[in-house]
Amino acid sequence: MISPGSGKGDKAAGVKVLAKNRKARHLYNIVETFESGIALHGTEVKSVRDARVNLKDSYARVENGELFLYNMHISPYEHGNRFNHEPLRPRKLLMHRREINRLGGYVQEKGFTLVPLSLYLRRGRVKVELALARGKRDYDKRQDIAARDAKREMERAFKERQQYN
């Protein structure tokens, strides 16, 4: 799968990233990612295309064999008058039955959660990158921060050394 916002192949694949859940990678260990379609109503599509979407605190849940996305905020469309949508309504995610059943099993038995990582357009269709994730402990977060800081220091020292040569 071509990950959204991966760089060079974006134009060729027709991918335009509309929103990212940057906090998800900090709070969760990502085990596996999936691409899913999303069922939108009326003016929601226009708001999404304008990138008026917030994925913060959103999550997915399997209910009655269907997959739903909760707490994703899509701002009301400015020119939508009375036909506007409710910003925080649950939205149905479109995946194959086997994938939904598999995800449901992981979430129920093994303590995983489903978190949206990004929302993007691929060939004119709105897609959600969904992650099967397990929550990080506080010490894991601290280790990640320490590793990132160490990497930054090494790059800084390498740059300084290159300037003097």
C-alpha positions, 0 to 999 in steps of 0.5 A, spaced: 500 500 500 502 506 498 502 510 504 498 517 504 503 523 504 509 518 502 512 523 498 514 522 490 509 517 488 503 522 491 501 525 484 502 519 480 497 515 485 492 521 485 493 522 493 492 528 497 492 528 504 486 532 507 488 531 515 493 527 519 492 524 526 499 526 529 498 525 536 496 517 534 503 515 533 505 518 539 500 515 543 499 508 540 504 503 537 501 501 530 501 494 528 498 494 522 494 499 517 488 499 513 485 503 507 478 504 508 472 508 504 468 512 508 460 514 507 459 521 507 452 525 506 451 531 502 455 537 504 460 533 508 464 531 501 465 539 500 467 540 507 472 534 507 475 537 500 476 543 503 480 540 508 475 542 514 476 535 518 479 534 525 481 527 527 483 528 534 480 524 539 477 519 533 476 512 534 473 506 530 469 501 533 465 494 530 458 494 531 453 489 528 458 487 523 459 494 521 465 499 522 463 506 524 468 512 526 466 516 532 468 523 534 471 525 527 469 533 526 467 535 519 466 542 520 459 544 517 459 547 509 459 554 509 454 555 503 450 549 505 444 552 509 439 548 512 442 541 508 448 541 512 450 535 516 451 534 524 459 535 525 460 529 530 455 524 527 458 517 527 460 515 520 460 508 516 467 505 514 467 501 508 471 495 508 470 488 506 466 483 511 472 479 512 477 485 514 471 487 519 471 481 522 478 480 523 479 487 526 473 486 530 476 479 533 483 483 535 479 489 538 475 484 543 480 479 544 487 482 544 486 489 547 487 493 540 484 499 538 482 502 531 485 509 530 484 513 524 491 516 522 489 520 516 484 522 511 486 523 504 483 523 497 485 517 492 483 518 485 477 523 487 474 518 493 475 520 500 479 514 504 481 513 511 488 510 513 486 506 519 491 503 524 490 497 528 494 499 535 496 498 542 496 504 547 503 506 549 505 506 556 508 512 559 515 509 559 515 507 552 513 515 550 519 517 554 524 512 550 521 515 544 522 522 546 529 520 548 531 517 542 528 523 537 532 528 541 538 523 541 537 523 533 536 530 533 543 532 537 547 527 532 544 530 526 546 537 529 553 535 530 554 532 524 552 538 520 556 543 524 562 538 523 561 538 515 561 546 516 568 546 518 571 541 513 
